[in-house]
Structure formats: C-alpha cells, structure tokens
Amino acid sequence: MSRKRRNFSAKFKSDLVIDLLKGEKDLNTLATENNIQPNLLRNWKREFLNNASAVFDD
C-alpha cells in the first residue's frame, strides 16, 4: 500500500521559513508542530534564501 505524497502551498512553506528565520522557535520544534521532517524545512529555508534576491530583480 503506497502513501500519498503531500503537497504544501508556497504560502505554507514561506510562513514556516519566516518563522524559522525569526528565531523564536528552532527548526526541530517548528517541524514537529507542523508534522513535517526537519530536513524538509531545512531544504525550504535553503531554497528561500537562495532565491531571495529574485524579489528585487527588475
């Protein structure tokens, strides 16, 4: 029996990464509270920071 792959919205991902960057909660706490793997949140953070400069492109 296969598990269904979960899809997360861009808003959900960005909200979690912003919460992580605020530093009020650590990565493991945020991941546990949102029922995701810490590595997934770590990957989202890396992608968010790598693409942050695109916001200011013309």
ChimeraX commands (.cxc) that place a marker at each C-alpha (Angstrom):
marker #1 position 0.00,0.00,0.00 radius 0.5
marker #1 position 1.58,3.28,-1.08 radius 0.5
marker #1 position 1.37,6.55,0.78 radius 0.5
marker #1 position 0.00,9.64,-0.91 radius 0.5
marker #1 position 2.59,12.36,-1.42 radius 0.5
marker #1 position 1.65,15.54,0.39 radius 0.5
marker #1 position 1.78,18.90,-1.40 radius 0.5
marker #1 position 2.40,22.10,0.52 radius 0.5
marker #1 position 1.42,25.54,-0.69 radius 0.5
marker #1 position 4.01,28.22,-1.28 radius 0.5
marker #1 position 2.36,30.32,1.45 radius 0.5
marker #1 position 2.67,27.49,3.98 radius 0.5
marker #1 position 6.34,26.99,3.11 radius 0.5
marker #1 position 7.21,30.68,3.24 radius 0.5
marker #1 position 5.34,31.21,6.52 radius 0.5
marker #1 position 7.29,28.38,8.15 radius 0.5
marker #1 position 10.63,29.62,6.81 radius 0.5
marker #1 position 9.90,33.15,8.02 radius 0.5
marker #1 position 9.00,31.79,11.46 radius 0.5
marker #1 position 12.28,29.87,11.44 radius 0.5
marker #1 position 14.28,32.94,10.45 radius 0.5
marker #1 position 12.68,34.97,13.24 radius 0.5
marker #1 position 14.42,32.64,15.66 radius 0.5
marker #1 position 11.57,32.35,18.15 radius 0.5
marker #1 position 11.43,28.57,17.66 radius 0.5
marker #1 position 14.11,26.19,16.49 radius 0.5
marker #1 position 13.93,24.05,13.38 radius 0.5
marker #1 position 13.01,20.80,15.17 radius 0.5
marker #1 position 10.20,22.45,17.11 radius 0.5
marker #1 position 8.65,24.00,14.01 radius 0.5
marker #1 position 8.94,20.74,12.10 radius 0.5
marker #1 position 7.32,18.73,14.88 radius 0.5
marker #1 position 4.49,21.22,15.36 radius 0.5
marker #1 position 3.69,21.10,11.64 radius 0.5
marker #1 position 4.16,17.35,11.22 radius 0.5
marker #1 position 6.98,17.59,8.68 radius 0.5
marker #1 position 10.55,16.31,8.62 radius 0.5
marker #1 position 13.27,18.72,9.77 radius 0.5
marker #1 position 15.23,18.10,6.56 radius 0.5
marker #1 position 12.26,19.26,4.51 radius 0.5
marker #1 position 12.12,22.54,6.42 radius 0.5
marker #1 position 15.90,22.90,6.10 radius 0.5
marker #1 position 15.61,22.46,2.32 radius 0.5
marker #1 position 12.82,25.04,2.13 radius 0.5
marker #1 position 14.96,27.51,4.07 radius 0.5
marker #1 position 17.92,26.98,1.73 radius 0.5
marker #1 position 15.72,27.44,-1.35 radius 0.5
marker #1 position 14.10,30.54,0.16 radius 0.5
marker #1 position 17.45,32.19,0.90 radius 0.5
marker #1 position 18.95,31.23,-2.48 radius 0.5
marker #1 position 16.02,32.82,-4.32 radius 0.5
marker #1 position 15.52,35.86,-2.09 radius 0.5
marker #1 position 17.41,38.17,-4.44 radius 0.5
marker #1 position 14.86,37.44,-7.20 radius 0.5
marker #1 position 12.37,39.64,-5.33 radius 0.5
marker #1 position 14.46,42.71,-6.15 radius 0.5
marker #1 position 15.17,41.88,-9.81 radius 0.5
marker #1 position 13.65,44.20,-12.38 radius 0.5
marker link #1:1,2 radius 0.2
marker link #1:2,3 radius 0.2
marker link #1:3,4 radius 0.2
marker link #1:4,5 radius 0.2
marker link #1:5,6 radius 0.2
marker link #1:6,7 radius 0.2
marker link #1:7,8 radius 0.2
marker link #1:8,9 radius 0.2
marker link #1:9,10 radius 0.2
marker link #1:10,11 radius 0.2
marker link #1:11,12 radius 0.2
marker link #1:12,13 radius 0.2
marker link #1:13,14 radius 0.2
marker link #1:14,15 radius 0.2
marker link #1:15,16 radius 0.2
marker link #1:16,17 radius 0.2
marker link #1:17,18 radius 0.2
marker link #1:18,19 radius 0.2
marker link #1:19,20 radius 0.2
marker link #1:20,21 radius 0.2
marker link #1:21,22 radius 0.2
marker link #1:22,23 radius 0.2
marker link #1:23,24 radius 0.2
marker link #1:24,25 radius 0.2
marker link #1:25,26 radius 0.2
marker link #1:26,27 radius 0.2
marker link #1:27,28 radius 0.2
marker link #1:28,29 radius 0.2
marker link #1:29,30 radius 0.2
marker link #1:30,31 radius 0.2
marker link #1:31,32 radius 0.2
marker link #1:32,33 radius 0.2
marker link #1:33,34 radius 0.2
marker link #1:34,35 radius 0.2
marker link #1:35,36 radius 0.2
marker link #1:36,37 radius 0.2
marker link #1:37,38 radius 0.2
marker link #1:38,39 radius 0.2
marker link #1:39,40 radius 0.2
marker link #1:40,41 radius 0.2
marker link #1:41,42 radius 0.2
marker link #1:42,43 radius 0.2
marker link #1:43,44 radius 0.2
marker link #1:44,45 radius 0.2
marker link #1:45,46 radius 0.2
marker link #1:46,47 radius 0.2
marker link #1:47,48 radius 0.2
marker link #1:48,49 radius 0.2
marker link #1:49,50 radius 0.2
marker link #1:50,51 radius 0.2
marker link #1:51,52 radius 0.2
marker link #1:52,53 radius 0.2
marker link #1:53,54 radius 0.2
marker link #1:54,55 radius 0.2
marker link #1:55,56 radius 0.2
marker link #1:56,57 radius 0.2
marker link #1:57,58 radius 0.2
view
